[in-house]
Amino acid sequence: MKCSGLSADQLRQKAVPPSGISLLGLIRHLAEVERSWFQNVMNGENTPGYWGRRPDGEFAEFHVDEADPDEAFGVWHAAYARSRAVVDAAGSLDVLGHYNEEEFSLRYVLTHMIEEYARHNGHADLLRERIDGSTGE
């Protein structure tokens, strides 16, 4: 909702310096979060990041100067559909996933995702208001 009706340039618009956060960067980041928690941790895959890392080791999803919004939204939609399929296939919320030596229950992952989306929806509210003054839902 916070991205609707915006141009590609508006979606790429950064917050205030030194932050490099943008609405498009948030979409790309949330696709990566869906991938890492559901595909890799809960489903035991080794799916690489969609946008990889920059030469300096930084995650690339927030670097959106040349990013394609349609690609980002397509990847995010596919990632969360994949996540929902993993959840639907789980026998219970107590199913465990693994990251290195740590175990995480599906219950933990779903709670973490609520926190992740809530935090970034707050960021999106502020970014959208900065772009065109739009507030509210």
C-alpha positions in Angstrom: 0.0 0.0 0.0 2.8 2.4 0.8 4.3 1.9 -2.6 1.2 2.2 -4.7 1.0 5.0 -7.2 4.7 5.9 -7.0 7.1 6.1 -9.9 10.3 4.1 -10.0 12.3 7.2 -9.0 10.1 7.8 -6.0 10.4 4.2 -5.0 14.2 4.6 -5.1 14.2 7.9 -3.2 16.3 7.6 -0.1 15.4 8.8 3.4 17.6 11.4 4.9 21.4 11.1 5.0 23.2 9.1 6.1 20.5 6.5 5.7 20.3 4.7 2.4 16.9 3.2 3.0 14.2 3.5 0.4 10.8 1.9 -0.2 12.3 -0.2 -3.0 15.1 -1.2 -0.8 12.6 -2.3 1.8 10.8 -4.5 -0.7 14.1 -6.1 -1.8 15.1 -6.6 1.9 11.8 -8.2 2.8 12.2 -10.6 -0.1 15.6 -11.6 1.3 14.2 -12.0 4.8 11.4 -14.3 3.5 14.0 -16.3 1.5 16.5 -16.7 4.3 14.0 -17.7 7.1 11.6 -19.9 5.2 13.6 -21.4 2.4 16.9 -21.7 4.1 16.2 -22.0 7.8 12.9 -23.7 7.8 13.1 -25.7 4.6 16.8 -26.6 4.8 17.7 -25.1 1.4 20.8 -23.3 0.5 19.2 -20.6 -1.7 21.6 -17.7 -2.4 20.5 -14.1 -1.9 18.6 -12.5 -4.7 20.8 -9.5 -5.0 24.0 -10.9 -3.4 26.6 -8.8 -1.7 28.6 -5.8 -2.8 32.4 -5.9 -3.2 32.6 -4.3 0.3 30.6 -7.2 1.8 27.5 -5.2 2.3 24.1 -6.7 1.4 23.1 -5.3 -2.0 19.3 -5.1 -1.5 19.4 -1.6 -0.2 21.4 -0.3 -3.2 18.6 0.5 -5.6 19.9 3.3 -7.9 19.6 1.1 -10.9 17.1 -1.4 -9.5 14.0 -2.4 -11.4 10.8 -2.1 -9.2 8.9 -4.7 -11.3 11.6 -7.2 -10.7 11.8 -6.4 -7.0 8.0 -6.8 -6.5 8.0 -10.0 -8.6 10.8 -11.5 -6.5 9.1 -10.4 -3.2 5.7 -11.9 -4.3 7.4 -15.2 -5.3 9.4 -15.3 -2.0 6.4 -14.8 0.2 4.3 -17.3 -1.8 7.1 -19.7 -1.2 7.1 -18.9 2.5 3.4 -19.5 2.8 3.9 -22.9 1.1 6.5 -23.8 3.7 4.2 -22.8 6.5 1.2 -24.7 4.9 3.4 -27.9 4.6 4.5 -27.8 8.3 2.9 -30.2 10.6 2.8 -27.7 13.5 4.3 -24.5 14.8 6.8 -26.6 16.7 8.5 -27.8 13.5 12.2 -26.9 13.8 14.5 -25.3 11.2 18.2 -24.8 11.5 20.8 -22.1 11.0 24.3 -23.4 11.6 24.1 -24.9 15.1 20.9 -23.0 16.1 17.4 -24.4 16.0 14.3 -22.2 15.4 10.7 -23.2 15.7 8.2 -22.2 13.1 6.5 -20.3 15.9 9.6 -18.3 16.5 10.1 -17.5 12.8 6.5 -16.4 12.3 6.7 -14.1 15.4 10.0 -12.7 14.1 8.5 -12.0 10.7 5.6 -10.1 12.4 8.3 -8.0 14.1 10.3 -7.6 10.9 7.3 -6.4 8.8 6.0 -4.1 11.6 9.4 -2.4 11.9 9.7 -1.9 8.2 6.1 -0.8 7.7 6.9 1.9 10.2 9.9 2.9 8.0 7.6 2.8 5.0 5.2 5.2 6.6 7.9 7.7 7.2 9.4 7.3 3.7 6.0 7.7 2.0 5.2 10.8 4.0 8.6 12.3 3.0 8.0 11.5 -0.7 4.5 13.0 -1.2 3.0 13.8 2.2 0.8 10.7 2.2 -0.1 9.4 5.6 -2.5 6.9 7.1 -3.1 3.2 6.2 
